[in-house]
Amino acid sequence: MLLALAGAFITLLGVFCGAMLLVAPTGWTAATVDVHASLWLLFPALVVVGHVLIMIGAPVAQVRAFTAAAAAALWVLALGAVTLLVLGAAGLLHPVGATLGWWYVMAVGAVLGFGGAARGSAATQGA
């Protein structure tokens, strides 16, 4: 159970790293425009490591529920990145820095979110 709790916390930290990559170029936070490289590395790494810990320390039903929740959070990040990119391209949002982080969050969030959603739906259909 402790591994599952640690995994959930680590995954939340990973999602937080992704969220910081999203909001930094907007100027909506005190975060600098040039976010530290750690966020770029920790976003996918913490999500994956946290999910592995959940898979090791939780019963199958909880793993399925957590996988669905994590996939939803990652898809929200990816859709948020797409939204910010569209708003920026339309001239409705003027980023104060480079938007490469938005592209990164969109790609990583979509890939990991899709993997989690596909895993969750395959597990549900196989049950």
N, C-alpha and C positions, 0 to 999 in steps of 0.2 A: 504494500500500500504506500510505503514511503517513496518507493521509486516512481510510482504513478503520480504522486503529488509533486515530486521534484520534476518529473517530466512535464507536467502541466505548467508549472512555474517557468521552466526553461522555454517551453513553447511560447508562452505569453511574452517573455522577454524578446524572443525572436520576432514576434508580431509587432511588438513595440519598436524594435529596430527598423522594421519595414515602414511603420507609420512615421517615424522620424525622418526617414529618407523621403517620404511623400511631402511632409509639411515644411521641411527646411527651405526649399526654394520659393515657397510662397511668402515667406516673411511673417507668417502667423505665429511663430514661436521665437524664443530667445536663442534657438539653435543657430549657429553660424551657417552661412550659405554653403561653405565648403565643409560638409559633414566629415567626420573622421572616417578613415578607411575601415575602422573596426565595424561600423554599422553595415558596410557593404558585405563584409565577410560573415558577421554574426547573424544577419537576417536569415539566410537559408540554413546556416549551420545549426543555430539554436532550434529552429523549427524541426529539423530532421532529428537531431539528438534528443530533443524533448519527446518527439513521437516514438522514437526507439525505446526510451525509458518507459513510456506509457505501455508500449506493447509487451515489455518484459514484466512490468509490475502490476498490471491490471487484468481483471477477468475479460473474456472475449466481448461480452456485452458492453462493458465500459470502453474498451478499445474502439469498438464500432461507433459508439456515441461520440467519443473524443475525436475520432477521425473525421466524422461528419462536421463537428464544430470547428475543428482546425481548418478543414477544407473551406467552410463557409467564411471564416475569418480571412483566409488567404484570397478568396475570390473577392471579398469586399475591398481588400487592399488593391488587387489588380484592377477592379472596376473604378476605384477611386483614382488610380493612376491614369486610367484611360480618360476619365472625366476631366482631370486636371490638364491632360495633354490636349483634349478637344477645346477646353476653355481657353487655354493658352494660344492654340492655333487660331481660334476665332477672335482673338484680341480682347476677350472679356476678362482675362486674368493675365497679369504681367509679372512673371516670375522674376525674383531678384537675383537668380543665379541660374546655373545650367540645369537643364531638365533631364539629364542622363539618368539620374536617380529614379525618375518617374518611369522611364523605359525599363529600367532594371527591376523595379518593384512589379511592374506590369508583367514582365516575362517570368520572373521567379514565382510570383504569386499565382499566375495562371498555371504554370507547369506543376508546382507543388499542390495547388488547390485541385487541379484536374486529377492528379494522381491520387489524392486523398478521396475525392468524390468517386472516382472509378473504383478504387479499392473498397470503399464503403458500399457502393451499389452491388459490386460483385459478391461481397460477403453477405449482403442481405438476400440476394437472389439464390445463393448457394445454401442458405440456412433452411 
